[in-house]
């Protein structure tokens, strides 16, 4: 083989590899964030998982806020009755680990990922509704039959947090909205996080204009709402909620 042919062959391979590398770089967004080389594999929806593996997609969350604005406007114009509801999430403090205090030393994408992983239940309610779960879990603190706990993964996780000498974290947001509004927000957040990640046992129900949204758009609404929830969470101190009575022995005492 002549030197010219060898040179052409090497150049062809070099060009091929260089083009392939460009495709990889573009696909993984390396030029924007070297830290996204290691991808997180989660039980989140594909749409949400993209925001923790690509800085471009993470930054694009700001563009998804339009879904919240459209949703809120529709309910302001069409459902102004009994606006006493809110949404709430329950989080595991063993995952957040004082996230608010650590946030300034972390990349915001890492804060986002940690926050999402810590959420184990999404709900809607009014008044003291979130505390009903804690009251029910308190009855099971001394339960020795594992089958009883398996029946409700949410209560089982709350009990496991308490048995680790930690308290449950509760964040309430979007207060002063109607029941159907809160129901729709709950549904979109559940869809974004994914049923395989949460301890919720039922999918949410969409009402109003959200019923005409595509599956992706519903998840986009959920992602934008989750981002707002994270901002609310980071703006407040992590206050852990413990059971009033840890054990039956303590109750007897």
Buried (B, 14 or more C-beta within 10 A) or exposed (E): EEEEEEEEEEEEEEEEEEEEEEEEEEEBBBEBBEEBEEEEEBEBBEBBBBBBBBBEBBBBBEEBBEBBEBBBEBBEEEBEEEBBBBBBBBBBBEBBEEBBEEBEEEBEBBBBBBBBBBBBBBBBBBEEBBEEBBEEBBEBBBBEEEEEBEEBBBBBBBBBBBEEEBBBBBBBBBEEBBBBBBBBBBBBBBBBBBBEBBBBEEEBEBBBBBEEBEEEBBBBBBBBBBBBBBEBBBEEEBEBBBBEBBEEEEEEE
